[in-house]
Amino acid sequence: MKLKKISKLKSKWHDIEHGTHLLFQSLNKIQKKLIITALSIMVIAGFIITIKARNVILIEQPIAGGQWNEGLVGNPRFINPVLSISNIDKDLTALVHSGLLKRLPDGNYVGDLAESYSIDKNGLEYTFVLKDGIEFHDGKPVTSEDIVYTIDRIKDPAEKSPKSVEWQGVNVKIIDNRTIKMTLKQPFADFLDIATIGILPKHIYSKYNTDSFSQARENIKAIGAGPYKIKRVTTKNNLPKTITLEKARKGYENGYIKKIVFNFYENEDEAINAFTSGKIDHLGSINARDAKDLQDRGYTVTLASFPRLYGIFFNTKNSNVLSQPRATEIIASAIDKQAIVDSVLNGFGNITDAPIPANIALELDYPYAKIDLEKVMKGSGWKKNENSIWEKTITKIIPGSKKTEKNTEKFAFTITTSDTPELRNGAEEIAVLLKENGILANVASFDSATLEEKIRNRDYEALYYGIQVSRESQVYAFWHSSQREHPGLNISGYTNSKIDTILEELQKETNLEDRNTLWKKFVTTFYNDMPAVFIYSPSYIYAHREKPLFIMPTSIHGPNDRFINIKQWYLQTEKVIPFLQKNKTLKDS
């Protein structure tokens, strides 16, 4: 039966083919050309319509694969969350190691190694439950013992971990193989943030004692439980030249980019040359001058705000002039902050009046306002000399006695800063602005080692410097009087019992409304004293040879935070039918 039907179809097709042939033979040349042309147009039009329809109907979605080639200035030393201190260390540590929690771009916290966590009503006990089946890059399971080991190593004074202060007084107890309880002596508002610290594998690092821990081979060839694992390290003169990371786990939920290669350079000029010659495709943490040049040459520059505040920190105990009433307020009013941002940062930053970044305390009113400088100067006893410089007769105690002496002193002081172009140029620009207002400021710039020594000894009248304030506990470190001597970070040597009390209460208070009230009191008290004048907050600058396909973070807590959404980064795409998108399984390249 089927054979008969097929035979009839063949017969009909043959009749149609024969009829078409006879018809075509009966046409003249012009008619034939017209038909051929019409058919050709129909075919081309159909092709164009198909392409356009495809572009309209199909949508692009990311697929796995590709290699991210990035350049950084400097060399990593500790890809180890216990010891990492430099930005490069922290960059690689953020990718190789995972913590109990991770911070999302919106500032909220979710589990990373932890499946869940709970906090008791007093804010003193934190219980974490690990995800089932999580492993380090060598295939060994992550257990409660690894958590306790990491924190104990941080707390050990002999290790000199930069994270040790945050973990002192925290008692860690193993409940079972997947559950850990941490007990605090008092509530600590930043505790969830410090719980993002990367976790070390005990079975790897426990073989190193205190003397050898900082020299461990795995501080460079690190093994963690993060989204990327170290695949290859090349060296030059015993220093890492490149480090290749490879995605640690398969599946789109673990990220798209297959490999990340970091290339390390001795200086920024070398890194810029590698970038413009195509040896690398991305360059992180570059200065504003080079960023502007690359942007003008057609490269893509992306910016992210982050809580680093630059300004002048006044050490009034080292200066008779700066200890005069309203002296620091006068200096603040003489500085055109926007001019500094435009000339020093080429616009890659924002002016700031605040001692607190917006990520810590939102919607605060800052009482800072420019004053009538001439009126305030005269009201404070200052007079202009023949060179239009303000001067004043100042009474001071003679060292070693109770007697006093009077001297006429110019409104003059020295600004100490780094010899890096951005800071040196900024200080010199400030000095020019101050002189226009009758104030003399000498600029003294130093290499990093000398400057660190001066900061350690508080050996300056005014320090032009930048501080990073990523979380609330760091505000305590910079302004509480207990931190005014090294190794404390109160580089102004500022002392005010009201500020101390406010900061101590903020460490304990968990009620949002009460905390906001405390921050308002802090700001008001701070501006009454003005131990520092803040000028700008620079942007984190990232250069790319081509514009990234994905959205880069626009607000970060620190340079390594640019990788906070690394699992959403991608380099390749494909077009798919929308209704098939949800069911599409991503395959690793």
C-alpha positions, 0 to 999 in steps of 0.5 A: 500500500505504501509503495503504491502511494510513493509511486503515485507521488513520484509520477505527479512530481515528474508531471510537474517537473515536465510541465515546468520545463515545457513552460520555461522553454516556451518563454522568450529571453526577456521573460526568462530574465525577468523570472530569474531576476524575480526569483533572485530578489525573492531569495535575497529578500528571504535571506535578509528577512531571516537575518533580521528576524533572527536578530529580533527573535534571538537574544544574547546570553553569556557562555563559559570560556575565555581568558581574562588577562590583567596587569598589576604593579607589584608582586604578590607575597601572601595569597593567604587570608591570615597574612595578606596585606597588600592590594595584590595579595588581597586581589588573589586571596579574594579569588582563591579563598572563600569565607563563611560569608560573602558580601554582595554588591548591595552590602548584604551578606549571604552564605559562601562556605556556610549554608546558613547562619543565625545570631542570638537575640543578644548579638553575642552568639553566631552559629554557622552551618557549613554547606554539605560536600564543599571541598578545597581545590585539592579535593579535601572536604572543608570542615569545622576544624578548618574554620577553627584552625584559621581563626586560631592562626589569626589570633596567635600574636606570633603570626602578626596577622593584620586581622588579629585585632578584629578576632581578639575576644572571639571564642570559637567552638566546634559543635559538629563537623559542619557546625561552628559557634562563635561567642563574642564578649560584647556585640560587634556591629561589623562581625558579619563582615569579618566572617568573610575572611578566607578559610585555610585548609588545616591539612596543608598549613598545620605542618608549618610552625610560627617561624615557617608559616610566612615562608610557606610554599602555599602562600604563593601556590595557594590552595583554598576553596574559592571560585578560582584555583591556581593552575600555574606560577611563573617566576623571574628572579624568584618573584612571581611574574605571572599567576594563572587561575582556572575556574575551580568548579564546573557549571554556570553557577560557578562562573563563566570565565575559564581562566584569569591570568595576572601579569606583574610589573615593576612600575606603572610605565612598564604595565602601561606599555604591556597594555597598549602593546596588547600583552594584557587586556586589562589594567587595574589600579592605575593613576588618574593621569595615565587613565586620562591618557588611555581614555583620550587614546580610545581605551575604555576606563571604568570607575568604581567609588570606594571608601578611601578618603584623602585629606590633611591630618593635623598633629596640633601638638607639634605646631603652635600655629595649628593649635590656635583657635579655628586654625584648622577650620581656616585652612579648610575654608581656604582650599578649593576641593574641586580644583584639587580633584580636577587637577590631581585626579583629572576628575576621576574622583569626588570631593568629600567633607565627611570623615565617614564614607557613605557606605557606613552612615547614609543620609547624614547632614555634615555641618561643614561650611566655608567661613568668611575667612578674612573676618574670622582671621581678624577676629582671631587676632591675625593681621596681614604683614607687608607680604600679605601673609597672616601673622599673630603674636602667640604666647607659648610656654618655654620648654622645661619651665613654667614661664611663657614667652610671646612671639610673632609667628606667621600662619605657616606650617609644613605638609608632610606627604608621599613622593608619589606624583598624586600625593606630592602634586596634591600637596603642592596644589594645596600650598598654592591655594593656601598662599593665595589666602595668606597662609604659608605651607611648605611641602615635604615629600618622602619615599614610602619607608621614610614616610612610614617611619614619620607616621609611626613616630607622629613626626609631622605638623600636618600629614596629607594622606589617604585612609581606607574606611571600609567598615565602622570598626575602622572609624574607631581605629582612626579617631579613638584616643586609645589609638593615637600612638603607634600601632594605632591608626589615630594619625592626628593624635586626636583626643576627645572624651565625647568622641571616645564614648560615642565610638565605644557605644557604636561598637555595641549598639545594634538598633539602627535608629540609635546608631544613626543618632550616635553617628550624628553626634560623632559628626557634630563633635568632629566638626567642632574640633576639625582634627582633619580636613577631608578633600576627596575620595578617588575612584578605583580606575580600571582600564580595558582594551575593549569595553567589558560585555558585563557590568563592572561594580560601580561601588566597592569596599576596596580594590579586591572588591571589584571581583565581588561579582566575578561569577557574573563576568563573561567574555563570550556570548551566543544567541538563543531562542528566548523560551529555550534560555531557561532550560539551556545547560551551560557547558564549560569550554 
